[in-house]
């Protein structure tokens, strides 16, 4: 049926438009002055991306459903832009996950993380002072402090239980001192500095039992964050590939819709 491609384009763009509305609303709410800093960091990207897809979807809906050839041409140009960005983003994701923080297995059995000698662009972006301050503010927000769960688990716990607890990379790097410091265990987030410690790792000097400090300024914490981002990016790369395949197929369907519009015009 000649109008099938137009109907598909119109329906998919209607869904995209409906999804973009809550994205924009959420971004506006996050940007409000009362919002926490970590939410404000995400506000502008959400508003920009949501606004773009709202406009993009409206152009597709009107062009496909009303047979407006000019709008469909504009829509195809915008879609080509999305395809190019998607491919570049996928390539950057693969590069970013190829090197980041290094995973180290301690003698006690749990994993710790350290920064590589030659960090990639993703690691360098996270390590920038302004970027790290924003990230740290999100990690230490009282309502969802990344170390709160460990603190709740420390009742009647022992040091050997660290081997049995599944610590996330961020928890391993930010919520406890590096094992090489040789601190005396007093709880999941409570450690006593040992007078006999001889480690040259500066993280040992930065550790503090205060919940707002812990090891959030440590290199191990930054390494844990980078490794966590690297791991999540690796998992999302599959989604990126599927999205690129879908958008390419949809691009050709949109070309058919443009052909139908030109014939009817």
C-alpha positions in Angstrom: 0.0 0.0 0.0 1.5 3.4 -1.0 0.5 5.1 2.2 1.9 2.4 4.5 5.4 4.0 4.8 3.7 7.4 5.6 1.6 5.7 8.4 4.7 4.1 9.9 6.7 7.3 9.9 3.8 9.2 11.4 3.2 6.6 14.1 6.9 6.2 15.1 7.3 10.0 15.3 4.1 10.3 17.4 5.7 7.9 19.9 8.9 9.9 19.8 7.0 13.1 20.4 5.2 11.7 23.4 8.5 10.4 24.9 10.2 13.8 24.4 7.5 15.7 26.4 8.4 14.2 29.9 12.1 14.5 29.0 11.8 18.3 28.5 9.6 18.6 31.6 12.0 16.7 33.7 14.9 18.8 32.4 13.1 22.0 33.2 12.3 20.8 36.8 15.9 19.7 37.3 17.2 23.2 36.2 15.2 24.9 38.9 17.2 26.6 41.6 16.0 24.2 44.3 17.3 21.2 42.5 20.5 19.5 43.7 23.6 20.3 41.7 24.0 16.7 40.4 20.5 17.0 38.8 21.2 20.4 37.4 24.2 19.0 35.5 21.8 16.7 33.6 19.1 19.4 33.1 20.6 21.2 30.1 21.3 18.0 28.0 17.8 16.6 28.7 16.2 19.9 27.6 18.3 20.1 24.5 17.9 16.5 23.5 14.2 16.4 24.4 13.5 19.7 22.5 15.4 18.5 19.4 13.4 15.2 19.3 10.1 17.1 19.9 10.8 19.4 16.9 12.2 16.4 14.9 9.1 14.4 15.6 6.7 17.2 14.7 8.4 17.7 11.4 8.0 14.0 10.7 4.4 13.8 11.7 3.3 16.8 9.7 5.4 15.8 6.7 4.2 12.2 6.6 0.6 12.6 7.5 -0.1 15.8 5.5 2.2 14.8 2.5 4.3 18.0 2.8 7.3 17.2 0.6 9.5 20.1 1.9 9.1 19.0 5.5 9.9 15.4 4.7 13.1 16.6 3.0 14.0 18.5 6.1 13.1 15.5 8.2 15.5 13.2 6.2 18.3 15.7 6.6 17.7 15.8 10.3 17.6 12.0 10.4 20.9 11.8 8.5 22.4 14.0 11.2 21.0 11.7 13.9 22.5 8.7 12.1 26.0 10.3 11.8 25.9 11.4 15.5 24.8 7.8 16.5 27.7 6.2 14.5 30.2 8.7 16.0 28.9 8.2 19.5 29.1 4.4 19.1 32.8 4.7 17.9 33.6 7.0 20.8 32.0 4.5 23.2 34.2 1.7 21.9 37.3 3.9 22.2 36.3 5.0 25.7 35.8 1.5 26.9 39.1 0.3 25.4 41.1 1.9 28.2 40.2 3.6 31.5 40.7 2.6 35.1 42.5 -0.6 35.8 41.0 -3.4 37.9 43.3 -4.8 40.6 42.6 -7.9 42.7 43.7 -7.5 46.3 45.2 -10.2 48.6 41.9 -10.0 50.6 39.9 -11.0 47.5 37.9 -7.9 46.7 38.6 -5.6 43.7 40.2 -2.2 43.8 40.8 0.3 41.0 43.6 2.6 39.9 44.2 5.2 37.3 46.3 4.2 34.3 49.5 6.1 33.4 48.0 7.3 30.1 44.2 7.9 30.7 42.0 8.3 27.6 39.8 11.3 26.8 36.9 10.0 28.9 39.1 9.7 32.0 40.6 13.1 31.4 37.2 14.7 31.1 36.1 13.1 34.5 39.4 14.1 36.1 39.0 17.8 35.4 38.6 19.7 38.6 35.2 21.3 37.7 33.9 17.9 36.4 35.0 16.0 39.5 33.4 18.6 41.9 30.1 18.1 40.1 30.5 14.3 40.2 31.5 14.3 43.9 28.5 16.4 44.8 26.3 13.7 43.3 28.1 10.9 45.1 27.8 12.6 48.5 24.2 13.8 48.4 22.7 12.6 51.8 19.6 11.2 50.2 21.5 8.8 48.0 25.1 8.7 49.2 26.9 5.8 47.4 28.4 4.7 50.8 25.1 4.7 52.8 24.4 1.1 51.9 27.8 0.0 53.2 27.4 2.0 56.4 24.1 0.2 57.1 25.8 -3.2 56.5 28.7 -2.5 58.9 26.7 -3.5 62.1 28.4 -6.6 63.5 30.5 -7.0 60.4 34.1 -8.1 60.1 36.9 -7.2 57.7 36.7 -10.6 56.1 33.1 -9.8 55.0 34.5 -7.3 52.4 35.4 -10.4 50.4 31.7 -11.5 50.4 30.2 -8.1 49.8 29.7 -7.2 46.2 31.2 -3.7 46.1 30.5 -1.6 43.1 33.6 0.1 41.5 32.5 3.4 43.1 32.0 1.9 46.5 35.3 0.1 46.4 37.2 3.3 45.4 35.3 5.9 47.4 33.9 4.3 50.5 37.0 2.6 51.9 40.8 3.3 51.9 43.1 1.3 49.6 44.1 -2.0 51.1 47.8 -1.1 50.9 47.2 1.6 53.5 47.0 -1.1 56.2 44.3 0.6 58.2 42.6 -1.2 61.0 39.0 -2.2 60.2 36.3 -0.7 62.4 33.3 -1.1 60.0 32.5 -0.9 56.3 33.2 2.9 56.2 35.1 3.2 59.5 38.9 2.6 59.5 41.6 3.6 62.0 44.9 4.8 60.6 47.8 2.5 61.7 51.0 4.1 63.0 52.9 1.4 61.4 51.6 2.1 57.9 54.4 2.8 55.4 52.4 3.1 52.2 53.5 5.9 49.8 49.9 6.1 48.4 48.6 9.6 49.0 45.1 8.2 49.2 46.0 7.0 52.7 46.5 10.6 53.9 43.2 11.7 52.2 41.0 9.1 54.0 38.7 10.4 56.7 35.9 8.6 58.5 33.5 11.5 58.0 30.7 10.5 55.7 31.1 13.6 53.6 34.8 13.0 53.1 35.7 9.2 53.3 37.9 8.7 50.1 36.0 11.0 47.7 39.1 13.0 47.0 41.2 9.8 46.5 42.6 8.7 43.2 41.1 5.3 43.9 37.6 7.0 44.0 38.2 8.7 40.6 39.4 5.4 39.2 36.3 3.6 40.5 34.0 6.2 38.9 35.9 5.9 35.6 35.7 2.1 35.7 32.0 2.3 36.5 31.3 4.6 33.5 33.5 2.4 31.3 31.5 -0.7 32.3 28.1 1.0 31.7 29.3 2.3 28.4 30.4 -1.1 27.3 26.9 -2.5 28.1 25.2 0.4 26.4 27.3 -0.1 23.2 24.9 -3.0 22.2 21.9 -0.6 22.5 23.8 2.0 20.4 24.4 -0.6 17.6 20.7 -1.7 17.7 19.6 2.0 17.6 21.8 2.7 14.6 20.5 -0.3 12.7 16.9 0.7 13.5 17.4 4.4 12.4 19.0 3.3 9.1 16.1 1.0 8.3 13.7 3.7 9.3 15.5 6.2 7.1 14.8 4.1 4.0 11.1 3.9 5.1 11.1 7.7 5.3 12.5 7.9 1.8 9.5 5.8 0.6 7.2 8.3 2.5 8.9 11.2 0.6 8.3 9.4 -2.7 4.6 8.9 -1.8 4.3 12.6 -0.9 6.0 13.7 -4.1 3.5 11.6 -6.2 0.5 12.9 -4.3 1.8 16.4 -4.5 
